[in-house]
């Protein structure tokens, strides 16, 4: 397991760090009512970070930065917040990042962003003035006490920057080179797209561990064949034939349990090469919480075995 000093800096004092860390994705609501989502996570244990998405798949949701501040205040769990270059120019990016720091946000996941054409307003105009590396450079500039025009800031952030990585690409070597460029631009951790093939995941993360940043493998449970088929169509996700056959061979009421088993197999296989696990909620937030509890119990059990 990688133990490089990176995302650990966000953890409160006294938290045991000689273990895999657990990060869970949360999608903000399509509206202003956050109470139901907050309540869902009130009694969940073992979560180290909450990853707040930013209008994922170009579908409008409540501001990720505002939602992250609310979640952190009400749950007491550190947030790592996606910021997409799709929707903001460099003026808005700087303004939002300064505002988020003032509201208690401490980590940004720099994203280029999904194309607007995949969303529910395909006629909307994407900005894309910078990409994820450009956003990392922008964060580094703000962290250094100046804005992009060279003006000195009256109070400045010290964000912990993260990025995303996709183990499902056709050319893994090229993806690892992109990850290295992101590290050189300041990234200290990477959250991966969901993976479903334990051997493919192991090969990718073993190779990617050479980059030297904290890696979190993406795990995505699904509750039905319909949701499974929807996931298979999401850009950047690849599901092996063996998993497809397994899902289609079980009774409908067993699909959710099967998906949890697949996720745990991936987690167990890649554990030596990652800093932790990134549970993606997708359309099944309750099932994602079930996976969180399985992972948390497994991590605790592993630590007990090590002591014994």
N, C-alpha and C positions, 0 to 999 in steps of 0.2 A: 504493500500500500504506500502510495506517495504521501510524504509528510512535509513537503516544502512549505515554508512560511508564505502564505498568500491570503486565502479567504479566512483563515483562522483569526486574523487580526480583528474580525468583526464579532467574534464570540465574546460573551461576557467573561470576566475573570472567574477562575475556579472550574470552568467547564473542562471535562476530560477530553483531550484531543487525540489521544493515541487509539483512535477508532475511526471507522468510516463515518462521515457526516451525512446528514439526511436533509435534502432540500425538496420542497414540495411546491409545485406550480399552483397558483390561484389565478383565475380569470376574474377581473372586476366585473360588476354587473352592467347590464345594458339599462342604465337608469341610475338614480341617486340613492336607492335603498340598499345599504350595505349590511343591515342587521342579520339577515339570514345567513350570509356567508361567514360573518364573524362568529355567529353561534355554532356553525358547523365545526369550527376548529377550536372551540373553547377548551375542550377536554382531551384533545389529542396530545399524546406525549411523544417525546423522542425526536421532535422536529427541531433542527438547528436553524434553518433558513426557509423563508417563504419567497418564491420567485413570482413576482407580479408581472403579468403579461401586458403588452401595450397594443391594444386593438389588434390582437393576433388574427392572422389570415385576412387582414384589412377589413375587419368587421368592427364598427364603432362600439367602444365600451367606455365606461367611466375612466377618467384620467388615471393612468398607472401610478404616477408620482403622488397624486393626492390620495389615492386608495392605499398606497403603501404606507403613507404617514398615518392614516387612520388605523390600519391593521396593526402596525407596530405599537401604537399607543394603546390599543385595546387588548391585544393578545400578548404583548411583551416579547415578541419573536422578531429577530432581525430580518429585514427584507432585502432582497437583491432585485433590482427593478429594471425591467426591459425598457429601453428607450430606442425607438425606431427613427431612422433618418428619413423614412418615407414621408412623414407628415410635418416636418419642421425644417426651416432654413437655419443657418448658423446663428442668426440673432435669437430665434425662438429657442434653439437648443441651449444656448448659454443662459438665457433668462430662466428657462424651466429648471435647469440644473442648479442654478443658484437658489431658486425658490425651494426646490426639493431639499437641498442641504439645510436650509433654514427650518424646514419642517421635520427634520430628523432622518431623512434618507441618507444612507452612508455607502451604498454600493450600486453601481449602474452596470447593466449588461448591455453592451453596445451592439446594436443590430442595424444592418442595412434596412431590413424590413421586407415583408412580403409585397409582391406587386399588387396594386390596387385592383387589377383585373380579376383576382381570385376572390375578392370580397363581395359585399352586398351592394356596393355603390361603384361598379366598375367604371363609370364615367368620371369619377373623381380624379383629380390631378395629383399625381405623386410629386414630391419635391426632390428627394435624393440629391441635395446639394453636396453632401458628403456621404461616404459609405461608412461601414463600421470602423475601419482603420482611421478614417478622418475624424470620426467621433471620439475615438480613443485619443487622438492627438489634441482634440479640443478639450477633453477632460484633463489631459496632462497640462495644458496651458492654464486652465482654471485652477488646478491644483498647485500650480506654480505662482499663483497670486496675480495673474493678469488675464484680461480678456483677449479675444482674438484680434482686436485692434491695437493691442499693446498697452491699454490703459491699466493702471494699477487698481486692484480691487480693494474695497474697504471691507475686509473680512473675506476669506476665501475657503473653499472646500478642500478636503483631502480624501476624495473618493477612492474606494477600492474598485478598480475596473474589472469587469468580466466580459466574456464573449460567448458565442455559441460555436459548436463544431458538429459536423454531420458525418458519422461513421458509415452512412449508407451510400455514399457517393461511389461512382464507378471508378474513380481514380483516387484511392486513399492517400497515395504519396503527395498528390497535389493539395489535398485537403490539409495534410499535416504541414506542408510548406506554408499554406495560408495561415494556419494556426501559429506557426513560428513568427510570421510577420505581425500577427496580432499581439503576440507576446512582446516583440520588439517595440511595439507601439504603446505598451504599458499594461496589457492584460495579465492578471495573476491567476485567473481561473476560467474554466470553460464548462458550460452546460451543454450536454449533447442532445441531439434529436433522439427520439425513442428508437431503440434497437430491439430486435426480436430473435436474432440468431446468436446464440452464445459463442460459437466458434468464430464467427465473423467479428463480433464485438471484442473478443479476446485478442484477436490478431490486430485489430485497429488500435485498441487502447494500449497494448504492449508497445506498438511502434510509436504511438503519440506520446507516451510517457517520456520519451527522450526530449521532448520540447521543454519540459521542466516547469509546467504550471499545473495547478490543481485541476484534475479532470473529474467530472461528474457524469456518470452514464445515465442516459435517459431511459426510463421504464414507464410504459403506458399500458394499463389494464383496460379491458373493454368488457361490456356486460352482455352483448348479444352479437349474433352474426351480422345484423344490420349495422351496428356501430363498428364492428370489425371491418366490414366492407367499406364503410365511410373513411376509416383511418387509412386503409390501403390506398386511397385516392389522394391523400394529402401530399403535396409536394415535399420531397425530401425524406419520405418514409418508404422503407422497403421491407416486405414481409416474406420470409422464405417459404417455399412450397411445403416444407415439413410442418410448419405452423398452420398454414392454410388447411392442409389435410386434417390436422389434429382438431382444429376448431370445427370443421364441417363434419367430423365423425362423432362428436359428442352430442348428447341431448341438449336442447336449448337452455335448460336451466343449469347446465354445467359449464356453459361458455365462460362465464365470469371466473369461476374457479380455475378453469384451464388457463385463462389469461394470467391469473396470479401465479400459477405454477411456472409458466413461461418466463415471467418477469423475474421470479426468484432464481431460476436457472441461469439467466443472464447475469444477475447480481453475483451469484456465487462464483461464476466463471471469471468475471473481470475484476473481482475484489482486489487481487494483488497489484493491479495497475491503475487504480483510480483512487481519488480522495474521498469519494462518496457517491451517493445515489440521488438522481433528480427524478422524482415521481411526477409525471405529467398527468394532469387531471382529465384533459380532453372532455368528452361528454359524460364521464362517469366519476364525478367527484367523490361519491360515497365509496365506490370501489377503490379509488385511489387512496382513500383513508384506510381501507382494509389493507392495502399493500404497505402503506406506511407502518401500520402496526406490526405486520409480519416482519418487515425489515428491522424495525426497532427491536422487536423481541429477538430476532436472529443476531443482531449486533450485540445485544446485552449477553445473550447466551455464549457467543464467541468469546467475549471478554472474560466471562466466568471460567470458561474452559482454559483460557490462557493462564489465568491465575492459579487454577488447580494444577 
